[in-house]
Amino acid sequence: MTKFGSSSYKSPLGKIGPDYVELESIASRSNSIDEAAPPNPQYTGKINPLDEQLRLWKAIRRFPKVATYCLVMNIAVVGLGYTLVINAAILGNNAFMQDFGTKYKGKWIIPQPYTSLWTAFVPIGGVIGALLGGWLQGRLGRKFTFMTGSLFYAVGASVVFSSSLPEARDMKRIILTAGVAVQGLAVALLQTVTNTYLSEVTPISLRGPAMAMIPTFTLLGQLLGSMVVFLVGDIKGSRAYQIPFGSQWIFAAIAFLLSLIIPESPIHHLRKGKHDKAMRAARRLYSPKVPEHTALKVFHVILAEEAALGKATYIACFRGVNRRRTLIVLLASAIPAMFGLDLLSNTPYFLNTIGIEEPTNMLFLIGGIVAGMLANAAGIFVLSRRGMRIMTLVTMSLAAVFWAVMGVSGFWGGDIPAYVAAGVLMSVIIVCGLGAWPASYAYIGQTSSMQVRALTQGLVGVLSQGLSAIMNAILPVLYNPDSGNMGGKLGFVYTGLCLIAVVLAWLFLPELKGRSVVEVDRMFEMRLSTRNFAKFKLDAYEPRRGETA
């Protein structure tokens, strides 16, 4: 059995000669794919089909099974968005506030400490889930780690559902706190596996779009969750929030069923020395249009390089060339928190604090989510044509302007600032949906080396969930009526964060649009400056590590 990361890894392909152009990213020369294995395992003069640069629709037709698995895996992301908005929007539900809140100046509110606690404990649990996910994937594989996440998800949903059962208000709050923490662990674990799986099994033409779809499916989950909260708004008693809490069992069940259906990532089987299982997994993913033995050649080349680099550990993510790549991925994962995703997720309660009450606040949330979904769907195509770097810079700059407008409006009197804030929240999610948000996931899926990709996804989860926990703990302190009561002036906070993100993106985020694994590896090995990535051209016949010229 081959130990992952061991220098003793032996590729069944033998020595790969300079005529094998397995990962070249150039325009497709032919639409035909060999249906039978060539007599020589070295691919002579042709690029591997997994690394042809194809238009999106053409790539979907070439790899229909992979495209289908990408869609079904994103159901877990729908569950993530659903859970986030349920736990945030329910805070503005009248029945929930009466059972879990307190009266302040004659009005039911959730006290600031509990607002911070419940919104922050989802990402706090997520930090644990992300670390657990990165570790478990290397031992159980992507498939069984996904199953583990679905079971945690069901447990978390059960705990929050039962939080209304005790009579004592404090006991209700304690049970709810434990439940949202378990939910955070579960959704982060599922998200980590999804990120890793999509980045490993997708061919180059689908990898960027597959990762960029994640925000769209997150918003779809938020749309479904916000509609459920909106529909139960007039129900009296605990059922008004028990129904949204209990509905999360549906996504737990779907995630469990998916874990039984999806094939394991072929590269995981190869790392464990299970070549026959890798062949079967590749057959389910790529055949009949791409023979499994042809697809596996890409993974064998990657593993041969991993063997030369050494064992994958969390420390290895920050050694040598991997350090720069990991830091870029971590920067990209911080972008959603910097453009204001955490405040956008808490739109109903935030708008409630500045004068827009139920059900109008929920209508603004639903409208913003629908607009954001359309923007993210368009953003997938915009990124494929304009590039990840430029769209990140442009959209984050525009977001800074919008947040500044909201900040200025906070000095006005009357109802106008509340509606300006609502408009800004919708505008930011539309603008960032066209660029920065999907681009951040494209960077997460393409930048790290295959050697440490699963572990890097764990680090991504730790940072993104950690930042979300910090923001969700701080934001209620800033805007809750019984504490900071900043109102629209909160926009200035995000103006500063967006401008910081623009500077960091200009300095450190390279352009990776349309790049294959070998090109990305080579550019980082050559230590190209950030702005030279877009100009780099790889000599298709340039020898690689372990090759002879």
PABALUM-291807 format. One record per residue (C-alpha): x, y, z; residue in three letters. Coordinates in steps of 0.1 Angstrom, whole numbers, plus 5000, padded with zeros to 4 digits. Each point is the difference from the previous one (the first is absolute). Layout:
BEGIN
XYZala
...
//
This chain:
BEGIN
500050005000met
501450344990thr
500250255028lys
498850354992phe
502950234995gly
502649725002ser
503050054977ser
499649634991ser
497050064978tyr
500449834967lys
498050114971ser
498749724978pro
500750224970leu
503749965004gly
502250294990lys
498150274982ile
501850134969gly
500050354986pro
497549914974asp
497349955027tyr
498250335003val
497649895027glu
499050335015leu
500450264973glu
497450275001ser
499450094963ile
497050024977ala
498549664992ser
501549854968arg
497449744996ser
496649905015asn
500749634997ser
501349795029ile
501749674996asp
497649735011glu
502749745004ala
503350005019ala
503050084979pro
502549724997pro
502650215018asn
498950155033pro
501750334991gln
497750234982tyr
501750104968thr
499550364989gly
496550055014lys
499050195031ile
498049815025asn
496250064996pro
499750115036leu
502250294993asp
498650134967glu
498950365002gln
496449994988leu
497150245001arg
497649945029leu
497249844981trp
502349794979lys
501749885033ala
496649905014ile
499349804969arg
503449835002arg
499749925037phe
496349975007pro
500549765030lys
502550235017val
497750304995ala
497149805015thr
502049915031tyr
501050365004cys
496450105001leu
498949745025val
503050065022met
498950375002asn
496849885017ile
502250005032ala
500850374992val
496350074998val
499749855035gly
502750235012leu
498250314987gly
496749875014tyr
501549945035thr
501750345000leu
496950204991val
497749795023ile
502250065030asn
500450374992ala
496550094987ala
498249825028ile
501450265024leu
497550254985gly
497049775004asn
497550135025asn
499249665016ala
503749925003phe
500850345017met
497149955025gln
501349655010asp
503850074999phe
500350385003gly
499150285024thr
498150334999lys
502050324994tyr
498150335002lys
496749824994gly
501349804970lys
501149634998trp
503749964990ile
502749745003ile
502650135026pro
503350104983gln
502049725018pro
497749734987tyr
499950164965thr
503749984999ser
500149655015leu
497549844976trp
501350164968thr
503749945010ala
499649645012phe
499249874965val
503450114987pro
501749905032ile
498749654996gly
501150044963gly
503650045010val
500049665017ile
498149854970gly
502550144975ala
503049865019leu
498249675005leu
499149994963gly
503550064988gly
501349725023trp
497349754994leu
500150034962gln
503549854999gly
499049705021arg
496349934991leu
500050164966gly
497650264986arg
497049774998lys
499949885037phe
501050345014thr
497050144981phe
497949745017met
501450095034thr
499050374994gly
496549904991ser
499649815033leu
501350305020phe
497550224980tyr
497149785011ala
501250015037val
500350384999gly
496550044985ala
498649785027ser
501650205028val
498850344987val
496549864994phe
499849885037ser
501250335014ser
496450125005ser
499049715022leu
501450125034pro
497950255019glu
502950205013ala
501150274976arg
503749965009asp
499949624993met
498450084966lys
502950234992arg
502749745011ile
498549724979ile
499750234970leu
503750115004thr
501149645000ala
497949924970gly
501250284978val
503649915009ala
499549644988val
498350134968gln
503050224994gly
502349705003leu
497849804976ala
499650264972val
503750095001ala
501049634998leu
497749964970leu
501350324983gln
503649895005thr
499349674983val
498150164972thr
502850254993asn
502649724999thr
497849764979tyr
499250264974leu
503550124996ser
501449654997glu
497649824976val
499150294976thr
502050054967pro
501650334996ile
497150144979ser
497549935027leu
502150075031arg
499750375002gly
496350014991pro
499349715025ala
501650195029met
498450334989ala
496649845002met
500349965038ile
498850355008pro
497049954977thr
499049695018phe
500650165034thr
497650284990leu
497549744988leu
500149855035gly
499650345015gln
497050074977leu
498349685010leu
500750075037gly
498850364999ser
496849894982met
499349745027val
500650265028val
497750254981phe
497249754995leu
500049905037val
500150375012gly
496350015008asp
499949675019ile
499550045037lys
502049825026gly
503149784998ser
499049844967arg
501150334983ala
503649915006tyr
499849625005gln
498949954964ile
503150184986pro
502349825024phe
498449664993gly
500150054962ser
503849975002gln
499649625004trp
499150004963ile
503550124990phe
501749765024ala
498149714984ala
500950124965ile
503750035009ala
500049655014phe
498549864969leu
502550184978leu
502849855021ser
498749664989leu
499850104963ile
503150204991ile
503249824989pro
503150055021glu
502650244986ser
502449784979pro
503050185014ile
499249895035his
499849634989his
503450044982leu
501650155031arg
498849695020lys
501449774973gly
496549884989lys
500450024962his
497049784992asp
497750225020lys
501550314984ala
499349864966met
496349935010arg
499650355014ala
501650154969ala
497649794978arg
497050145019arg
501350364996leu
501550024965tyr
499049714977ser
498949934973pro
501250324984lys
503349995018val
501449655008pro
500849965037glu
503649904993his
500550334981thr
498550205029ala
502149835026leu
503350094983lys
499550365012val
499749885036phe
503049774997his
502250294988val
498850225029ile
500749725025leu
503449944986ala
500850375008glu
498549975034glu
502249715008ala
503150214991ala
498750285023leu
499449795031gly
497149935023lys
497050245002ala
499550165034thr
498650335012tyr
503650125005ile
500749914964ala
497450254989cys
502450275012phe
503349864987arg
501850114969gly
497850094970val
496949885018asn
500250295024arg
499250264974arg
497349794985arg
498449935034thr
500050375009leu
498450104967ile
497249745007val
499550135035leu
499850364987leu
497449904975ala
498049825027ser
499950325020ala
498550214972ile
496349915008pro
500450115036ala
501750334988met
497250104976phe
497449945026gly
498549664996leu
499449955037asp
497950325002leu
498249914968leu
499149665016ser
498550195030asn
498050254979thr
496649945017pro
501250065035tyr
502350294990phe
497250174981leu
497749945030asn
502450205022thr
499950304977ile
496350024995gly
498949754972ile
498049735018glu
498549674990glu
498849914973pro
501750284980thr
503549915013asn
499549644987met
498950134966leu
503250204997phe
501949695009leu
498249784974ile
500450274974gly
503850035007gly
500549634999ile
498249964966val
502050294986ala
503249855014gly
499249664984met
499650164966leu
503250205005ala
502049695010asn
498749804971ala
501150284976ala
503250035019gly
501149654990ile
500050114964phe
501550345007val
502949845018leu
500649764971ser
500550294977arg
501350295021arg
502149825025gly
499949955038met
502550275010arg
498550294982ile
496549925010met
501049975036thr
501650344999leu
497250174982val
497149865020thr
501650045034met
500750374991ser
496450054991leu
498949835032ala
502150255020ala
498250294983val
496649855008phe
500949945037trp
501250365002ala
496650134987val
498349805028met
502450145025gly
499350364990val
496249935001ser
500349905036gly
500450365010phe
496550094985trp
496849995020gly
496749844992gly
499349674981asp
502350074971ile
503249855015pro
498249675006ala
499049974964tyr
503350124987val
501649735021ala
497749744985ala
500850114965gly
503749995007val
499849655014leu
498349884968met
502550204978ser
503149855017val
498849644996ile
499350074963ile
503350164992val
502149755020cys
498049724985gly
501350114966leu
503649975010gly
501649985035ala
497849735015trp
500249734972pro
503650104994ala
500949935036ser
498849644996tyr
501849974966ala
503250095018tyr
499349765028ile
499549714975gly
503050084976gln
502950145020thr
501149745025ser
502149704989ser
498349664997met
502449875027gln
498550215027val
496650094985arg
497849825025ala
502050145029leu
499950354985thr
496249984997gln
500049935038gly
502050315006leu
497650204977val
497249885022gly
501850105032val
500750354988leu
496750074983ser
498049865029gln
502350175025gly
499550344983leu
496349944998ser
500049925038ala
501850325007ile
497850214978met
496849845014asn
501250075035ala
500950364993ile
497250114977leu
497249985026pro
502150205024val
500250284973leu
496450014988tyr
497849855028asn
497750275016pro
501249915035asp
503750044991ser
501850194972gly
496850104980asn
502150114970met
497349964975gly
501050104964gly
503450125013lys
501049635000leu
500750044963gly
503250185008phe
501449685016val
499549814968tyr
501350294979thr
503349965017gly
500049624998leu
499250014962cys
502850254994leu
502549785019ile
498849704979ala
500750204968val
503550085011val
500849645010leu
498449864968ala
502150244979trp
503249895017leu
499549625003phe
497249854979leu
501349884966pro
497949934969glu
499449634997leu
497250004974lys
500249704976gly
503249865016arg
500749635003ser
501549835031val
503449994984val
500050364990glu
499050115035val
502649775015asp
502750144977arg
499250365005met
500249975038phe
503249804997glu
501550284979met
498950255026arg
498450234975leu
498850345012ser
496350035005thr
499550224969arg
502149774977asn
497749705004phe
497750124973ala
502950034975lys
501649665006phe
500049744972lys
501149645008leu
502149834974asp
498049684994ala
503149794997tyr
501950155030glu
501349715022pro
498449965034arg
501349855032arg
500849644993gly
500050044962glu
502949994975thr
500450254973ala
//
